[in-house]
Amino acid sequence: MSAANGGFRMRKGRSISVGVSLASTIPVPRLVEGYQLAERRGFDELWIHEDYFYHGGFAAAAMALQATQRIAVGIGIVSAMVRHPAVTAMEIATLAGAHPGRLAVGIGHGAVPWMKQLGLQQKSPLRALREVVTSVDRLLSGEALTQSGIFSFDAVQLAHPPPHVPLYTGVIGPKSLALSGEIADGTVLGVVAGPKYVERARQITADSAASAGRTGKHALPTLSYCFIDRDGKRARQAARRALAQMLADAGPDLLTTVYDIDDQLRDMIARGGVAVVEAEMPDEWIDWFAAAGEPERCLERIHGLSRAGATSVVLVLTDPATTQLSMDLLADHVLPCA
């Protein structure tokens, strides 16, 4: 690996770092073989989801780091509220101390339904995220903290602060993106981030980082649903189903606003939810929101996100049954041209 991508480093000859993320529905006993396959097939990055209540992000990252040799591992993302920031910092320091230079961690608000299930909703999610990210950052830097807020600290200091670990947020909206630019090394962009959204996120985070006096490039690792198949029609139908579920569940937000489709999406949801969104979604939405089709279309998606400002593209594979086939197709026909 030689060229920097804003956080991790990518293989020589690539224009952008390309990573992969495996479905949270993969059974735990099969995770390690998936992680090793990702490294063996030449991906630069491996991103771990902490989707509640599937796999623990730090435990899965430890498995991935131990089972591989070179691939960079990102945790994208953990909720700010499910652990005390001192515990989060301790977990990060332990992993980074054992595997220096291979770990990045994203922290976000946490999906609203999950936070409701856990009774962890916050009146001010921005305040909570600011407190947690800055506290974790200071602890990782070796500081001792004594302070009170959402969380309390009484002379808390890590015994083994690690080498620098890129600390990202995982957020969507404009206020959260501005906060990320101010306090974080980067922002993990979500699985349906289209090029127009990446451009907007890049502008917001860069402006905020500059105002805060932060130096260095704000990384934008961008997750992207990936449905790849030699049969492009079959791949795009799978993408249509997954996107319909995601868009119907999330509803309009900045990811869709930048494409001026909010009213259309609201109407679809009101008339029948997922089923109507799936049936009536224009084909161009699939191109905006996913890497879907033959290998050539997936490569086009990677290059489009790169041109928009993504510092790496992380292809999210959602079907455990096709994980190996998808990685093989990507490794043989996409990675060599990325």
C-alpha positions in Angstrom: 0.0 0.0 0.0 1.3 3.5 -0.8 -1.2 6.2 -1.5 -3.1 8.0 1.2 -6.9 8.2 1.0 -7.6 10.6 3.8 -7.3 8.1 6.7 -6.1 4.6 5.7 -3.8 3.8 2.8 -4.6 2.1 -0.5 -2.9 -0.2 -2.9 -0.4 1.3 -5.3 -2.0 2.0 -8.7 -5.6 2.6 -7.5 -7.2 6.0 -7.8 -9.3 5.4 -4.7 -9.3 3.0 -1.8 -12.0 0.3 -2.2 -13.4 -1.5 0.8 -16.1 -4.0 1.6 -18.6 -4.5 4.4 -20.4 -7.7 5.1 -24.1 -8.2 6.0 -24.9 -8.1 9.7 -27.1 -11.2 9.1 -24.0 -13.4 8.5 -23.8 -15.9 11.5 -20.9 -15.2 13.8 -19.0 -18.5 13.0 -18.8 -17.4 9.4 -17.5 -13.9 10.0 -13.8 -14.7 10.1 -13.9 -16.5 6.8 -15.5 -13.4 5.2 -12.9 -11.1 6.7 -10.1 -13.3 5.4 -11.7 -13.5 2.0 -11.9 -9.7 1.8 -8.2 -9.4 2.5 -7.3 -12.3 0.2 -9.2 -10.8 -2.7 -7.4 -7.5 -2.5 -9.8 -5.0 -0.8 -8.1 -2.1 1.0 -10.6 -1.7 3.8 -13.0 -3.8 5.8 -15.8 -2.0 7.6 -17.8 -3.5 10.5 -21.4 -2.5 11.2 -22.7 -2.4 14.7 -26.3 -2.9 13.8 -28.3 -3.5 17.0 -28.7 -6.4 17.9 -26.5 -8.4 15.6 -22.7 -8.2 16.1 -20.8 -6.1 18.6 -18.6 -3.6 16.7 -15.5 -3.8 18.8 -15.7 -7.6 19.2 -16.1 -8.1 15.5 -13.3 -5.6 14.8 -11.0 -7.6 17.1 -11.9 -10.8 15.2 -11.2 -9.1 11.9 -7.9 -7.6 13.0 -6.6 -10.8 14.5 -7.7 -12.9 11.5 -6.0 -10.7 8.9 -2.6 -9.1 8.3 -2.8 -5.9 6.4 -6.4 -4.9 5.6 -7.6 -1.7 7.4 -10.6 -2.1 9.7 -13.2 0.5 10.3 -16.0 0.4 12.8 -18.9 2.2 11.1 -20.6 3.0 13.3 -21.3 2.8 17.0 -23.9 4.9 18.8 -22.6 7.7 21.0 -25.0 6.6 23.8 -24.6 2.9 24.2 -21.3 3.0 26.0 -19.7 5.5 28.4 -17.1 7.5 26.3 -14.3 6.3 28.7 -15.2 2.7 27.9 -15.4 3.5 24.1 -11.9 5.1 24.4 -10.6 2.1 26.3 -11.9 -0.4 23.7 -10.3 1.7 20.8 -7.0 2.0 22.6 -6.8 -1.7 23.2 -7.5 -2.6 19.6 -5.2 0.1 18.2 -2.4 -0.8 20.6 -2.5 -4.4 19.3 -2.9 -3.4 15.6 -1.4 0.1 15.1 -2.3 1.9 11.9 -5.1 -0.5 10.9 -8.1 0.9 12.9 -10.6 3.7 12.4 -13.8 4.2 14.4 -17.0 6.0 13.6 -19.4 7.3 16.2 -22.9 8.5 15.5 -26.3 9.4 17.0 -27.7 5.9 16.7 -30.8 4.9 14.7 -33.9 6.3 16.4 -35.8 3.0 16.6 -32.8 1.3 18.3 -32.3 4.2 20.7 -36.0 4.1 21.7 -35.7 0.4 22.3 -32.8 1.1 24.7 -34.3 4.1 26.3 -31.3 6.2 25.2 -33.1 9.0 23.2 -31.5 12.5 23.6 -33.2 15.8 23.6 -30.1 17.2 22.0 -28.4 14.6 19.8 -25.9 17.1 18.6 -24.8 18.0 22.1 -24.5 14.3 23.0 -22.4 13.6 19.9 -20.1 16.6 20.5 -19.5 15.5 24.1 -18.8 11.9 23.3 -16.6 12.4 20.3 -14.5 15.2 22.0 -14.2 13.2 25.2 -13.1 10.0 23.4 -10.6 12.1 21.4 -9.1 13.7 24.4 -8.8 10.4 26.3 -7.1 8.8 23.3 -4.6 11.7 23.3 -3.6 10.8 26.8 -5.5 13.6 28.7 -7.1 13.1 32.1 -10.7 14.1 32.2 -12.7 15.5 35.1 -16.0 16.9 33.9 -19.8 16.5 34.1 -22.3 16.5 31.3 -24.4 13.8 29.8 -21.6 11.5 31.1 -19.4 12.2 34.2 -15.6 11.7 34.5 -13.6 11.9 37.7 -9.9 11.9 37.0 -10.4 9.4 34.1 -7.2 8.7 32.1 -6.2 5.8 29.8 -3.3 3.8 31.1 -2.3 2.8 27.5 -3.2 5.6 25.1 -2.6 4.4 21.5 -0.9 5.8 18.4 -3.3 8.1 16.6 -6.6 6.5 15.6 -8.8 8.3 13.0 -12.0 9.2 14.8 -15.0 9.7 12.5 -18.7 10.4 12.9 -21.5 8.7 11.1 -24.1 11.3 10.4 -26.5 12.6 7.7 -28.1 16.0 8.2 -26.5 19.4 7.6 -26.1 20.4 11.3 -24.5 17.0 12.1 -22.2 17.3 9.1 -21.1 20.7 10.2 -20.4 19.3 13.7 -18.4 16.5 12.2 -16.2 18.9 10.2 -15.5 20.8 13.4 -14.6 17.9 15.7 -13.8 14.7 13.7 -11.1 13.4 11.3 -13.8 12.3 8.9 -17.4 11.4 8.3 -18.7 7.9 7.3 -21.4 8.5 4.7 -24.3 6.1 4.6 -25.2 3.3 2.3 -27.5 5.3 0.0 -25.2 8.3 -0.3 -25.3 9.4 -4.0 -22.7 11.6 -5.7 -24.8 14.8 -5.2 -25.0 14.1 -1.5 -21.3 13.4 -1.3 -20.6 16.7 -2.9 -22.9 18.5 -0.4 -21.3 16.6 2.6 -17.8 17.4 1.4 -18.7 21.1 1.1 -20.3 21.3 4.6 -17.6 19.4 6.4 -14.8 21.2 4.6 -16.2 24.6 5.4 -16.8 23.7 9.0 -13.3 22.2 9.4 -11.7 25.3 8.0 -13.8 27.5 10.4 -12.6 25.4 13.3 -9.0 25.7 12.2 -8.6 22.0 11.6 -5.8 21.0 9.2 -5.6 18.0 7.0 -8.2 16.5 4.7 -11.5 15.5 6.2 -12.0 11.9 5.2 -15.3 10.8 3.6 -15.3 7.0 3.5 -18.6 6.3 1.7 -20.6 3.2 2.2 -22.6 2.0 -0.9 -25.1 -0.8 -1.3 -23.6 -3.2 -3.8 -25.5 -5.7 -5.9 -23.3 -7.2 -8.5 -24.1 -10.0 -10.9 -23.2 -11.0 -14.5 -27.0 -10.8 -14.9 -27.5 -7.1 -14.5 -31.2 -7.3 -14.5 -31.2 -9.7 -11.5 -28.8 -7.5 -9.6 -30.8 -4.3 -10.2 -34.0 -6.1 -9.0 -32.3 -7.0 -5.8 -31.1 -3.4 -5.4 -34.7 -2.1 -6.0 -36.0 -4.3 -3.2 -33.3 -3.2 -0.7 -33.5 0.5 -1.6 -37.3 0.5 -1.3 -37.0 -0.8 2.2 -34.3 1.7 3.2 -36.0 4.7 1.6 -39.5 3.8 3.0 -38.1 3.3 6.5 -35.9 6.4 6.6 -38.2 8.8 4.6 -36.9 12.0 3.1 -33.7 13.5 4.4 -30.7 15.2 3.0 -29.7 12.1 1.1 -32.9 12.5 -1.0 -33.3 16.2 -0.7 -30.3 16.9 -2.9 -32.0 14.9 -5.7 -35.3 16.9 -5.3 -37.4 13.8 -4.8 -38.8 14.3 -1.3 -42.4 15.1 -2.3 -42.4 12.1 -4.7 -41.0 9.8 -2.0 -43.5 11.0 0.6 -46.4 10.4 -1.8 -45.2 6.8 -2.5 -44.8 6.1 1.3 -48.3 7.5 2.0 -49.9 5.4 -0.7 -48.4 2.0 0.4 -45.0 2.2 1.9 -42.3 -0.2 0.8 -44.4 -2.0 -1.9 -45.3 1.3 -3.7 -41.7 2.6 -3.5 -40.4 -0.6 -4.9 -43.0 -0.7 -7.7 -42.8 2.9 -8.7 -39.1 3.8 -8.1 -37.6 5.2 -11.3 -34.5 3.3 -12.5 -32.4 6.4 -12.1 -32.9 6.2 -8.3 -31.1 2.8 -8.4 -28.1 4.5 -10.1 -28.1 7.4 -7.6 -28.3 5.2 -4.5 -26.5 1.9 -5.2 -23.8 0.1 -7.1 -26.1 -2.2 -9.0 -25.7 -4.3 -12.1 -22.9 -5.8 -14.1 -19.3 -5.2 -12.9 -19.0 -2.2 -15.3 -21.9 -0.4 -13.6 -20.4 -1.0 -10.2 -17.1 0.4 -11.3 -18.9 3.5 -12.7 -20.5 3.9 -9.3 -17.1 3.9 -7.5 -15.7 6.4 -9.9 -18.8 8.7 -9.6 -18.5 8.7 -5.8 -14.7 9.4 -6.1 -15.3 12.3 -8.3 -17.8 13.7 -5.9 -15.3 13.7 -3.0 -15.5 10.2 -1.4 -12.0 9.4 0.0 -12.8 5.7 -0.1 -15.8 3.6 -1.3 -17.0 0.7 0.8 -19.2 -1.7 -1.0 -21.9 -3.1 1.3 -22.9 -6.7 0.5 -26.3 -7.5 2.0 -26.9 -11.1 1.1 -24.8 -13.8 2.9 -25.7 -16.3 0.3 -23.9 -14.4 -2.5 -21.0 -12.8 -0.5 -18.3 -14.9 -2.0 -19.6 -14.6 -5.6 -19.9 -10.8 -5.2 -16.4 -10.5 -3.8 -15.0 -12.7 -6.6 -16.7 -10.6 -9.3 -15.5 -7.3 -7.7 -11.9 -8.6 -7.2 -11.7 -10.0 -10.8 -13.5 -7.2 -12.7 -13.7 -4.0 -10.6 -10.8 -3.7 -8.3 -8.2 -3.8 -11.1 -9.8 -0.8 -12.7 -10.5 1.2 -9.5 
